[in-house]
Structure formats: structure tokens, C-alpha cells
């Protein structure tokens, strides 16, 4: 029988339920594992189930917080923005700098979508949580702020980040 941790990372929600015992397995640990599941449906269901069971959305594990784990996927799934909102509502730090130096806002524009409009609810969640755009993009050089870096991305990719452009203009960038 596979471990619940392995199944949370790699299996379906139904497979996870077969091996998960809430008395024996920590919901927060399973949340972190579920957030990296590549199957969008399994990721959404496992993560939401663990949050329903009291998982801590503020946890930091191996240089990642729950938001950076979620936003490290190649592609934004339909349920990811709502899950991000739920993590933020649960206290996940929108300004957390993961081990690679990225903050959730930087990851949000790198995650692939067909149209920037798909990111709108994600931007809404991050900006409503007062994401800090004045922080430097790089802690060593401190050359650009995150807001300026985002503005350069918008300006350098005409028509690709129009929704982000709206949010940046509203914040004075």
C-alpha cells in the first residue's frame, strides 16, 4: 500500500481517501503534498479537504509556503485561483520569498495560461491581501522593486498581461 504522502503528491483524490487516516496523518503535511500534485482536480480536492480538516495554510516547508507550492506549477488550473484565495484567507503570506528568491506575485505571472484574464481572480486575491510591490525583486542587488519588475513585464509583453496592467495602474505602477 502506498503512503498517503506519496498518494497526495501523485494520486487521485479517490486514491488518497483510500489511504488517508485523519487520526494518523497530519492534515498540514498532506496539504503541502496535495499542493504539488500535478493533476489539477486531485490538487484542488486534496488541498481543500485538508484545509477543511484544519490544515495550517501558513506553514513553510523546505523553503516554500503554501502559495509558492501552488504557483510553482507549469500551468494555472481552473481551481487554483480559488485555492490561492483560500490559502490567503487562511493566513498564507503573499510576500513570502521562497528558496529560489521568488514571491507569489512573481510566480503568478510565470504560470502559463491561455489568456491573462484567467489570472484575474489570482491577481484579485494577491492584491486584496496588499501584496508588497515595493520589495526588491532580488535581495542581493535590490535594483528593481517587484512593482517595477511587474511593470517591465507588462510593457515588454504587449497584450499578454493586460489584466495585471489594470492592477498595477490602480497601485500607481
C-alpha positions in Angstrom: 0.0 0.0 0.0 1.4 3.4 -1.0 1.9 6.1 1.7 -0.7 8.9 2.0 2.1 11.4 1.4 3.0 9.8 -1.9 -0.6 9.5 -3.0 -1.3 13.1 -2.0 1.5 14.2 -4.3 0.8 11.8 -7.2 -2.5 10.1 -7.0 -6.2 10.9 -7.5 -8.4 12.2 -4.7 -10.2 8.9 -4.5 -6.9 7.0 -4.2 -5.9 9.4 -1.5 -9.0 8.8 0.5 -8.3 5.1 0.4 -5.0 5.5 2.3 -5.5 8.7 4.4 -6.3 8.2 8.1 -7.0 11.6 9.8 -6.1 10.1 13.1 -2.6 9.0 11.9 -1.7 11.6 9.3 -1.2 15.3 9.7 -3.5 17.4 7.6 -0.9 20.2 7.1 1.7 17.8 5.8 -1.0 16.3 3.4 -1.9 19.8 2.3 1.7 20.6 1.3 1.8 17.3 -0.6 -1.5 17.9 -2.3 -0.5 21.3 -3.4 2.3 19.9 -5.6 0.1 17.2 -7.2 0.3 17.7 -11.0 -3.3 16.6 -11.5 -5.4 19.8 -11.1 -8.5 18.0 -10.0 -6.7 16.0 -7.4 -4.7 19.0 -6.2 -7.9 21.0 -5.7 -9.8 18.3 -3.9 -7.0 17.1 -1.7 -5.9 20.6 -0.7 -9.4 21.8 0.0 -10.2 18.6 2.0 -7.1 19.2 4.1 -8.0 22.8 4.7 -11.5 21.7 5.7 -9.8 19.3 8.2 -7.8 22.2 9.8 -4.6 22.2 7.8 -2.4 25.3 8.5 -2.2 27.5 5.4 0.6 29.5 7.0 3.1 26.6 7.0 6.6 27.0 5.5 8.2 23.7 4.4 11.5 23.2 2.7 11.8 26.9 1.7 8.3 27.1 0.3 5.0 28.3 1.7 1.6 27.1 0.5 1.2 29.8 -2.1 4.6 29.2 -3.7 3.9 25.5 -3.8 0.6 26.1 -5.6 2.0 28.7 -8.0 5.1 26.6 -8.9 3.1 24.5 -11.4 3.6 24.9 -15.2 0.0 25.8 -15.8 -2.7 27.6 -13.8 -5.7 25.2 -13.4 -9.2 26.4 -13.2 -9.4 25.7 -9.4 -6.1 27.2 -8.5 -7.2 30.9 -8.0 -9.9 29.9 -5.6 -7.5 27.7 -3.8 -5.0 30.5 -3.6 -7.7 32.8 -2.2 -8.5 30.1 0.4 -4.8 29.9 1.4 -4.6 33.6 1.7 -7.8 33.7 3.8 -6.1 31.1 6.0 -3.1 33.3 6.5 -0.6 32.3 3.8 2.0 35.1 3.4 1.6 36.8 0.0 5.0 38.3 0.4 6.9 35.1 1.3 10.2 34.8 -0.6 10.7 31.1 -1.5 14.1 29.4 -1.6 14.6 30.5 -5.3 14.0 34.1 -4.3 10.6 34.4 -5.9 7.5 35.8 -4.2 4.0 34.5 -5.1 3.3 37.6 -7.3 6.4 36.8 -9.4 5.3 33.2 -9.7 1.7 34.3 -10.6 2.8 35.9 -13.9 5.1 33.0 -14.8 2.5 30.3 -14.5 1.1 29.6 -18.0 -2.4 30.5 -19.1 -4.1 30.9 -22.4 -5.2 34.4 -21.6 -4.2 36.8 -18.7 -7.9 37.0 -17.9 -7.6 33.5 -16.3 -5.3 35.1 -13.8 -7.7 37.8 -12.7 -9.0 36.0 -9.6 -5.5 35.2 -8.6 -4.5 38.9 -9.0 -7.6 39.9 -7.1 -6.6 37.6 -4.2 -3.0 38.8 -4.1 -3.7 42.5 -4.5 -6.6 42.4 -2.0 -4.1 40.9 0.5 -2.0 44.1 -0.1 0.9 42.3 -1.8 4.1 44.4 -1.2 5.2 45.8 -4.6 8.0 47.9 -3.1 10.1 44.9 -2.0 13.1 44.3 -4.2 13.0 41.5 -6.8 16.4 40.4 -5.8 17.7 40.7 -2.3 21.3 40.9 -3.3 21.2 43.7 -5.9 18.0 45.4 -4.8 17.9 47.1 -8.2 14.2 46.8 -9.0 11.1 46.6 -6.9 8.6 43.9 -7.5 6.2 46.5 -8.8 8.8 47.9 -11.3 9.7 44.4 -12.4 6.0 43.6 -13.0 5.6 46.9 -14.9 8.6 45.9 -17.1 7.0 42.5 -17.8 3.7 44.2 -18.8 5.4 46.7 -21.0 7.6 44.1 -22.6 4.8 41.8 -23.4 2.1 44.0 -25.0 -1.4 42.4 -24.9 -0.2 39.5 -22.8 -0.6 40.9 -19.3 -3.5 43.4 -19.7 -5.3 42.3 -16.6 -2.1 42.7 -14.5 -1.7 46.1 -16.1 -5.1 47.2 -14.6 -4.0 46.1 -11.1 -0.6 47.8 -11.4 -2.1 51.1 -12.6 -4.5 51.0 -9.6 -1.5 50.8 -7.3 0.5 53.5 -9.1 2.8 51.4 -11.2 
